[in-house]
Amino acid sequence: MNSELRKAIEQGSLSAVMLALDAGAEIEHADVHGDRGLPLRLACFKGNADIVVELLRRGADIRSPNAHGAGAPIRMAARARHDGIVRLLIEHGAELPQDMKKEFTDTGERRKRGERRKHSYGPPKGLKERRRMLDRRVTYVREVELSEFQWETYFSQSLTKMDAEPQPDHHAEKASLVFERIRD
């Protein structure tokens, strides 16, 4: 692809895109696989609506195919999760490919995936085990207060080691030995 056009699309500069096209950049330039329409696909993936509209106004093919099938520009916008670009392409006559219709609602917005994680709908297909929200393992932390006697009893080995070996930063060393004992 013409490097000025590609650079302008990647930078999101509408004026540079217009200059490159006026200078003769090919609007239906092919990618390395020979699939035409690379500038529009790139603009859709980058999510700049002004550049997409300008490319469409100048004759870019909104239905250009690539290796994944027809409708490559709308596929690229959906892949990059630019719902506004998807709606824009639909308004300009693009059709959602059949395999993508499940991912979008009637308004053209991508369904919200985060909401599924808040509920216990069951395991993915193929798993026989069902884990409900109540069955999930949760780590509980409980804070307890030790008496002086319990502290000395539990950490007596650590305390004798610390007292026998004076260190320049005595408190930090003492704390690290206590934490090491707790971890063990």
N, C-alpha and C positions, 0 to 999 in steps of 0.2 A: 504494500500500500504506500502511496505517496507519503513520505516521512513528515512533511509539513501538515498534511491533513490528519495523520495519526497523532502527531504531537499535539495539535490543536484540540482534538477530541479528548485526548487523555488529560490535558490541562483544563478542559472545560471552557475554552475560549471561543465564544460564538463568532466574534469578529475575525479571529484567525481561521476558523473553519470556512467562513464566507470568502476570505481572501484566497485560501488554498483552492476552493472550488472555482472561484473566478479565474485563478491562474491555470486551471485545466486539470485539477486532480480528478481522478475517476471516481464517481460516486458509487459505482457498483464493482469496485475492486474486489478481486478474489483473494481468499486466504491461501495458505500453503497447500491446502487440500483441493483447491480449485473451486471452492464454494463461493459464489458471488455474494456481494452485499456486506462485506466486512465493515465498512465505515458505520452503517446503521446498527449493526450488531454491537460494535464497540461502544457506540454512543448509548445504546440501550443498557448495556452492562454497566457503564459508568453512571447512568442515571441523570443525565443532563437533559431536561425536557426541551429547552430552547434549541439545542443542537439537533435533537431528534426531529422536532417540528421543521427545522430548516432543511434537514436532509430529505424529509418526506416532501416538503414543498418543491424541492429541486428534482424529485423523481426517483428517490430511493425505493426499492421494492420492499414493501412491508411484509410480503409473504415469502421472501427469499428463503430457500432451504439450506440446511447444512447437514452434517453427518447424522444428526438426531431427527431429521425429518423437516417437514414444512413448518413455517412460522418461526424461523430462527431468531428474529429480533424479539418477539414476545417471549420466547424461551429464555433468552439472555436476560431480559428485564426481570423475569420471574426468578431466575436462578440467583440474581443479585438482590432479590427481594425489594425491588423498586415498584411497589404497587401503583404508584402514581403514573409511572411510565407504562405499566400494563394497561391501566385504564385509558391513557392517552392513545395507545396503539389500537385498542378496541374501538375508541371513538373515531379513529381514522380508517376503520375497516378491517383491521386484523381480526382473525378468529383464533380463539384459544384452541390449541391442539387437543384432540380427544383425550390423550393421556394426562393432560394437565387440568382438566375440568374438575377433577376430584379435589385438587389443592386449593381451588378458589371458590368463594361463595358467589351468589348471584350478583353481588355488587362488584365483583372482580377483586375483592380483597382476599389476601391469603388468610386462611383460617388460623386462629391463634393456637399454637401448639402448647404454650405454657400451661393453659388451663387443664389439660389432661393430667399433668403431673400432680395436681392437687387432689386428685381423687384416686380411688382404688378400683380401676376398671378391670383388673385382672392381668394375667400374663400375656405376653405376645403369643401369636399363633404357634402351635407346636409344643408349648410347655404345658405340662399337666398340672404343675403345682400352682396354686393361687395363693398369693400373699396379700392379705388385707392390711389395711393401715394399722390395725391393732397388732398384727403378727410381726411387724417389722422391728428389727433390733435397734434399740436406741441406747446410746451410752449415757449412763446417769453419773453425775458427779455429786458427791455429798461432802460437805465440809464439816469436819469435826474439830473439836477443841480438845487438846491433850493436856492432862495435868502435868505438873513438873515431874512427878514420879514416872508417869507413862513415857514422857519424853526421854528421860534419862535411861529408862529400861530399854526402850526400843532403839535409841541411837547411841547407847553406851560404847559400842565398838567404834563407831565413827568418831565419837568425842575423844576417846583415848588416842586414836591415830592422830587426830588433829592436834591434841595437846603435846604429843611427842615430837611432832615435826613443825617447828615454828616456820611460818612463811611470811614473806614481806607483806602480802595482802591477805592477812589472816582471816578476815570476815568472808571474803569471796571464796577462799579455799574451803573454809568451813561449810559454807552454803553448798558448794559443789559436791562435797563429800556427803552431805545430808541428802541432797537430791539423788545422788548415785545410790545411796542406801534405800531411798524410797522406791526408786525404779526397780531395784533388785527385789 
